[in-house]
Amino acid sequence: MKKSLTLTVLALSSTLWLGACGSTSNDDGSNSDSHDMSHGDMMHSSDGKVPSGLKKASDPTYPRGSNVTLTTNHMDGMNGAKATIAGAYDTVVYAISYKPTTGGKMVKNHKWVIQEELDPVPTKPLQVGDETTVKADHMKGMDGAKAT
């Protein structure tokens, strides 16, 4: 459930916005993650704000301004996309499963939510199976949802 790393939150979010606007791909659907909502439903703010309490990385793998090529298929159009790192932060990142507050089926293994997007913000990393409340709105029904 947890994955500790230096997170390039703003660059990833920017890329997700671009990916959500991309054209359709010939994805064979072999992604092992289970989502009941499409990533096209993802809602990312473009105001550049980061969650309060998020600390800048002191020695990031990819410093601000670095140019990178993404190597993930988290969203259509993302794999192979060019990105510029807008910020790097020290945090804990989680893949979560939650039932949307708007109803519908359970969303399993949603990637990624950072520790500062949980309520209350944990003082130490959560363990697999720990329950928390999400205070992020990446997708409809996520904000306020109980998650593990």
CYANA upper distance limits for C-alpha pairs under 8 A (distance plus 0.5 A):
  1 MET  CA     94 TYR  CA      5.90
  1 MET  CA     95 ALA  CA      6.03
  1 MET  CA     96 ILE  CA      7.48
  1 MET  CA    126 LEU  CA      8.41
  1 MET  CA    127 GLN  CA      7.29
  1 MET  CA    128 VAL  CA      5.70
  2 LYS  CA     92 VAL  CA      7.11
  2 LYS  CA     93 VAL  CA      6.33
  2 LYS  CA     94 TYR  CA      5.19
  2 LYS  CA     95 ALA  CA      7.50
  2 LYS  CA    125 PRO  CA      7.56
  2 LYS  CA    126 LEU  CA      7.39
  2 LYS  CA    127 GLN  CA      7.51
  2 LYS  CA    128 VAL  CA      7.94
  3 LYS  CA     92 VAL  CA      6.53
  3 LYS  CA     93 VAL  CA      5.81
  3 LYS  CA     94 TYR  CA      6.63
  4 SER  CA     91 THR  CA      7.20
  4 SER  CA     92 VAL  CA      5.15
  4 SER  CA     93 VAL  CA      6.64
  5 LEU  CA     90 ASP  CA      7.19
  5 LEU  CA     91 THR  CA      7.07
  5 LEU  CA     92 VAL  CA      6.92
  5 LEU  CA     93 VAL  CA      7.88
  6 THR  CA     57 ALA  CA      7.07
  6 THR  CA     60 PRO  CA      6.65
  6 THR  CA     61 THR  CA      7.68
  6 THR  CA     88 ALA  CA      7.04
  6 THR  CA     89 TYR  CA      6.07
  6 THR  CA     90 ASP  CA      5.28
  6 THR  CA     91 THR  CA      6.97
  7 LEU  CA     88 ALA  CA      6.07
  7 LEU  CA     89 TYR  CA      5.60
  7 LEU  CA     90 ASP  CA      6.60
  7 LEU  CA     91 THR  CA      7.05
  7 LEU  CA     93 VAL  CA      8.31
  8 THR  CA     12 LEU  CA      6.63
  8 THR  CA     62 TYR  CA      8.26
  8 THR  CA     85 ILE  CA      7.22
  8 THR  CA     86 ALA  CA      8.02
  8 THR  CA     87 GLY  CA      6.23
  8 THR  CA     88 ALA  CA      4.81
  8 THR  CA     89 TYR  CA      6.68
  9 VAL  CA     13 SER  CA      6.55
  9 VAL  CA     87 GLY  CA      7.11
  9 VAL  CA     88 ALA  CA      6.97
  9 VAL  CA     89 TYR  CA      7.56
 10 LEU  CA     14 SER  CA      6.51
 10 LEU  CA     48 GLY  CA      7.59
 10 LEU  CA     50 VAL  CA      8.21
 10 LEU  CA     85 ILE  CA      7.68
 10 LEU  CA     86 ALA  CA      6.02
 10 LEU  CA     87 GLY  CA      6.14
 10 LEU  CA     88 ALA  CA      8.09
 11 ALA  CA     15 THR  CA      6.64
 11 ALA  CA     83 ALA  CA      7.22
 11 ALA  CA     84 THR  CA      6.81
 11 ALA  CA     85 ILE  CA      5.28
 11 ALA  CA     86 ALA  CA      5.68
 11 ALA  CA     87 GLY  CA      7.14
 12 LEU  CA     16 LEU  CA      6.58
 13 SER  CA     17 TRP  CA      6.79
 13 SER  CA     44 HIS  CA      7.16
 14 SER  CA     18 LEU  CA      6.92
 14 SER  CA     46 SER  CA      8.08
 15 THR  CA     19 GLY  CA      6.47
 15 THR  CA     78 MET  CA      7.45
 15 THR  CA     81 ALA  CA      8.25
 15 THR  CA     83 ALA  CA      7.11
 16 LEU  CA     20 ALA  CA      6.50
 16 LEU  CA     44 HIS  CA      8.17
 16 LEU  CA     75 MET  CA      7.41
 16 LEU  CA     78 MET  CA      7.70
 17 TRP  CA     21 CYS  CA      7.05
 17 TRP  CA     44 HIS  CA      6.92
 18 LEU  CA     22 GLY  CA      6.79
 18 LEU  CA     77 GLY  CA      8.44
 18 LEU  CA     78 MET  CA      8.42
 19 GLY  CA     75 MET  CA      6.51
 19 GLY  CA     76 ASP  CA      6.26
 19 GLY  CA     77 GLY  CA      5.41
 19 GLY  CA     78 MET  CA      5.78
 20 ALA  CA     39 HIS  CA      7.60
 20 ALA  CA     40 GLY  CA      5.94
 20 ALA  CA     42 MET  CA      8.15
 20 ALA  CA     75 MET  CA      7.46
 20 ALA  CA     76 ASP  CA      7.41
 20 ALA  CA     77 GLY  CA      8.18
 22 GLY  CA     76 ASP  CA      7.38
 22 GLY  CA     77 GLY  CA      6.08
 23 SER  CA     76 ASP  CA      8.19
 23 SER  CA     77 GLY  CA      7.47
 24 THR  CA     76 ASP  CA      7.25
 24 THR  CA     77 GLY  CA      8.03
 25 SER  CA     76 ASP  CA      6.87
 25 SER  CA     77 GLY  CA      7.43
 27 ASP  CA     76 ASP  CA      8.33
 33 ASP  CA    108 LYS  CA      7.75
 33 ASP  CA    109 ASN  CA      6.50
 33 ASP  CA    110 HIS  CA      8.15
 34 SER  CA    107 VAL  CA      7.53
 34 SER  CA    108 LYS  CA      5.79
 34 SER  CA    109 ASN  CA      6.80
 34 SER  CA    110 HIS  CA      8.34
 35 HIS  CA    107 VAL  CA      5.62
 35 HIS  CA    108 LYS  CA      6.14
 35 HIS  CA    109 ASN  CA      7.72
 35 HIS  CA    110 HIS  CA      7.41
 36 ASP  CA    105 LYS  CA      6.82
 36 ASP  CA    106 MET  CA      7.37
 36 ASP  CA    107 VAL  CA      5.96
 36 ASP  CA    108 LYS  CA      8.21
 37 MET  CA     41 ASP  CA      7.25
 37 MET  CA    107 VAL  CA      7.68
 38 SER  CA     42 MET  CA      8.13
 39 HIS  CA     75 MET  CA      6.72
 41 ASP  CA    139 MET  CA      6.41
 41 ASP  CA    140 LYS  CA      7.58
 42 MET  CA    138 HIS  CA      5.68
 42 MET  CA    139 MET  CA      5.05
 42 MET  CA    140 LYS  CA      7.91
 43 MET  CA    137 ASP  CA      7.22
 43 MET  CA    138 HIS  CA      5.35
 43 MET  CA    139 MET  CA      6.14
 43 MET  CA    140 LYS  CA      8.21
 44 HIS  CA    137 ASP  CA      8.36
 44 HIS  CA    138 HIS  CA      6.47
 45 SER  CA     49 LYS  CA      8.45
 50 VAL  CA     54 LEU  CA      7.54
 51 PRO  CA    116 GLU  CA      6.58
 51 PRO  CA    117 GLU  CA      7.28
 52 SER  CA    116 GLU  CA      7.57
 53 GLY  CA    116 GLU  CA      7.17
 54 LEU  CA     89 TYR  CA      7.20
 54 LEU  CA     90 ASP  CA      7.77
 54 LEU  CA     91 THR  CA      7.56
 54 LEU  CA    116 GLU  CA      7.03
 55 LYS  CA     89 TYR  CA      6.02
 55 LYS  CA     90 ASP  CA      6.27
 55 LYS  CA     91 THR  CA      7.94
 56 LYS  CA     87 GLY  CA      8.07
 56 LYS  CA     88 ALA  CA      6.42
 56 LYS  CA     89 TYR  CA      4.72
 56 LYS  CA     90 ASP  CA      6.57
 57 ALA  CA     88 ALA  CA      6.07
 57 ALA  CA     89 TYR  CA      4.87
 57 ALA  CA     90 ASP  CA      5.42
 59 ASP  CA     63 PRO  CA      8.15
 60 PRO  CA     88 ALA  CA      6.74
 60 PRO  CA     89 TYR  CA      8.08
 62 TYR  CA     66 SER  CA      6.50
 62 TYR  CA     85 ILE  CA      7.51
 62 TYR  CA     88 ALA  CA      7.81
 63 PRO  CA     85 ILE  CA      7.35
 63 PRO  CA     87 GLY  CA      7.81
 63 PRO  CA     88 ALA  CA      7.09
 64 ARG  CA     84 THR  CA      8.23
 64 ARG  CA     85 ILE  CA      5.49
 64 ARG  CA     86 ALA  CA      5.76
 64 ARG  CA     87 GLY  CA      5.64
 64 ARG  CA     88 ALA  CA      7.05
 65 GLY  CA     84 THR  CA      6.27
 65 GLY  CA     85 ILE  CA      5.65
 65 GLY  CA     86 ALA  CA      6.67
 66 SER  CA     84 THR  CA      6.11
 66 SER  CA     85 ILE  CA      5.85
 67 ASN  CA     82 LYS  CA      7.71
 67 ASN  CA     83 ALA  CA      6.33
 67 ASN  CA     84 THR  CA      5.04
 67 ASN  CA     85 ILE  CA      6.99
 68 VAL  CA     82 LYS  CA      6.35
 68 VAL  CA     83 ALA  CA      5.84
 68 VAL  CA     84 THR  CA      6.70
 68 VAL  CA     85 ILE  CA      7.99
 69 THR  CA     80 GLY  CA      6.15
 69 THR  CA     81 ALA  CA      6.13
 69 THR  CA     82 LYS  CA      5.09
 69 THR  CA     83 ALA  CA      6.67
 70 LEU  CA     78 MET  CA      7.13
 70 LEU  CA     79 ASN  CA      6.00
 70 LEU  CA     80 GLY  CA      5.68
 70 LEU  CA     81 ALA  CA      5.95
 70 LEU  CA     82 LYS  CA      6.90
 70 LEU  CA     83 ALA  CA      7.68
 71 THR  CA     78 MET  CA      8.15
 71 THR  CA     79 ASN  CA      5.43
 71 THR  CA     80 GLY  CA      6.26
 71 THR  CA     81 ALA  CA      8.43
 72 THR  CA     78 MET  CA      6.99
 72 THR  CA     79 ASN  CA      5.33
 72 THR  CA     80 GLY  CA      8.23
 73 ASN  CA     77 GLY  CA      8.00
 73 ASN  CA     78 MET  CA      6.18
 73 ASN  CA     79 ASN  CA      5.53
 74 HIS  CA     78 MET  CA      7.26
 74 HIS  CA     79 ASN  CA      8.35
 74 HIS  CA    111 LYS  CA      8.38
 75 MET  CA     79 ASN  CA      8.45
 77 GLY  CA     81 ALA  CA      7.43
 91 THR  CA    114 ILE  CA      7.23
 91 THR  CA    115 GLN  CA      6.98
 91 THR  CA    116 GLU  CA      8.28
 92 VAL  CA    114 ILE  CA      6.28
 92 VAL  CA    115 GLN  CA      5.90
 92 VAL  CA    125 PRO  CA      7.21
 93 VAL  CA    112 TRP  CA      6.79
 93 VAL  CA    113 VAL  CA      6.20
 93 VAL  CA    114 ILE  CA      4.82
 93 VAL  CA    115 GLN  CA      6.57
 94 TYR  CA    111 LYS  CA      7.37
 94 TYR  CA    112 TRP  CA      6.11
 94 TYR  CA    113 VAL  CA      5.76
 94 TYR  CA    114 ILE  CA      6.56
 94 TYR  CA    115 GLN  CA      7.87
 95 ALA  CA    109 ASN  CA      5.69
 95 ALA  CA    110 HIS  CA      5.73
 95 ALA  CA    111 LYS  CA      5.13
 95 ALA  CA    112 TRP  CA      5.75
 95 ALA  CA    113 VAL  CA      6.99
 96 ILE  CA    108 LYS  CA      7.14
 96 ILE  CA    109 ASN  CA      5.51
 96 ILE  CA    110 HIS  CA      5.63
 96 ILE  CA    111 LYS  CA      7.32
 96 ILE  CA    112 TRP  CA      7.97
 96 ILE  CA    113 VAL  CA      7.80
 96 ILE  CA    147 ALA  CA      6.64
 96 ILE  CA    148 THR  CA      6.14
 97 SER  CA    106 MET  CA      7.51
 97 SER  CA    107 VAL  CA      5.92
 97 SER  CA    108 LYS  CA      4.71
 97 SER  CA    109 ASN  CA      5.62
 97 SER  CA    110 HIS  CA      6.62
 97 SER  CA    147 ALA  CA      5.99
 97 SER  CA    148 THR  CA      6.04
 98 TYR  CA    106 MET  CA      6.18
 98 TYR  CA    107 VAL  CA      5.83
 98 TYR  CA    108 LYS  CA      7.10
 98 TYR  CA    142 MET  CA      8.15
 98 TYR  CA    145 ALA  CA      6.88
 98 TYR  CA    146 LYS  CA      6.43
 98 TYR  CA    147 ALA  CA      4.92
 98 TYR  CA    148 THR  CA      7.21
 99 LYS  CA    103 GLY  CA      7.61
 99 LYS  CA    104 GLY  CA      7.74
 99 LYS  CA    105 LYS  CA      6.92
 99 LYS  CA    106 MET  CA      4.89
 99 LYS  CA    107 VAL  CA      6.54
 99 LYS  CA    141 GLY  CA      8.48
 99 LYS  CA    142 MET  CA      8.44
 99 LYS  CA    145 ALA  CA      6.97
 99 LYS  CA    146 LYS  CA      7.47
 99 LYS  CA    147 ALA  CA      7.86
100 PRO  CA    104 GLY  CA      6.98
100 PRO  CA    105 LYS  CA      7.90
100 PRO  CA    106 MET  CA      7.35
100 PRO  CA    107 VAL  CA      7.86
100 PRO  CA    140 LYS  CA      7.83
100 PRO  CA    141 GLY  CA      4.79
100 PRO  CA    142 MET  CA      6.01
100 PRO  CA    145 ALA  CA      6.44
101 THR  CA    141 GLY  CA      5.04
101 THR  CA    142 MET  CA      7.04
101 THR  CA    143 ASP  CA      8.01
101 THR  CA    144 GLY  CA      7.40
101 THR  CA    145 ALA  CA      6.08
102 THR  CA    140 LYS  CA      7.76
102 THR  CA    141 GLY  CA      5.34
103 GLY  CA    141 GLY  CA      7.96
113 VAL  CA    117 GLU  CA      6.96
113 VAL  CA    136 ALA  CA      8.16
114 ILE  CA    118 LEU  CA      7.89
115 GLN  CA    121 VAL  CA      6.74
115 GLN  CA    122 PRO  CA      7.32
115 GLN  CA    125 PRO  CA      8.19
116 GLU  CA    121 VAL  CA      6.06
116 GLU  CA    122 PRO  CA      8.48
117 GLU  CA    121 VAL  CA      7.60
117 GLU  CA    134 VAL  CA      6.68
117 GLU  CA    135 LYS  CA      5.68
117 GLU  CA    136 ALA  CA      5.95
118 LEU  CA    122 PRO  CA      7.85
118 LEU  CA    132 THR  CA      7.17
118 LEU  CA    133 THR  CA      6.22
118 LEU  CA    134 VAL  CA      5.22
118 LEU  CA    135 LYS  CA      5.91
118 LEU  CA    136 ALA  CA      7.98
119 ASP  CA    132 THR  CA      7.27
119 ASP  CA    133 THR  CA      5.73
119 ASP  CA    134 VAL  CA      6.60
119 ASP  CA    135 LYS  CA      6.63
120 PRO  CA    132 THR  CA      8.34
120 PRO  CA    133 THR  CA      7.93
122 PRO  CA    126 LEU  CA      7.62
126 LEU  CA    130 ASP  CA      6.67
128 VAL  CA    148 THR  CA      7.75
129 GLY  CA    148 THR  CA      5.91
130 ASP  CA    148 THR  CA      6.08
131 GLU  CA    146 LYS  CA      7.28
131 GLU  CA    147 ALA  CA      6.07
131 GLU  CA    148 THR  CA      5.14
132 THR  CA    146 LYS  CA      6.23
132 THR  CA    147 ALA  CA      5.83
132 THR  CA    148 THR  CA      6.82
133 THR  CA    144 GLY  CA      6.35
133 THR  CA    145 ALA  CA      6.13
133 THR  CA    146 LYS  CA      5.07
133 THR  CA    147 ALA  CA      6.45
134 VAL  CA    142 MET  CA      7.10
134 VAL  CA    143 ASP  CA      6.07
134 VAL  CA    144 GLY  CA      5.80
134 VAL  CA    145 ALA  CA      6.00
134 VAL  CA    146 LYS  CA      6.92
134 VAL  CA    147 ALA  CA      7.26
135 LYS  CA    142 MET  CA      7.98
135 LYS  CA    143 ASP  CA      5.27
135 LYS  CA    144 GLY  CA      6.12
135 LYS  CA    145 ALA  CA      8.30
136 ALA  CA    142 MET  CA      6.92
136 ALA  CA    143 ASP  CA      5.54
136 ALA  CA    144 GLY  CA      8.35
137 ASP  CA    141 GLY  CA      7.96
137 ASP  CA    142 MET  CA      5.97
137 ASP  CA    143 ASP  CA      5.52
138 HIS  CA    142 MET  CA      7.33
141 GLY  CA    145 ALA  CA      7.43
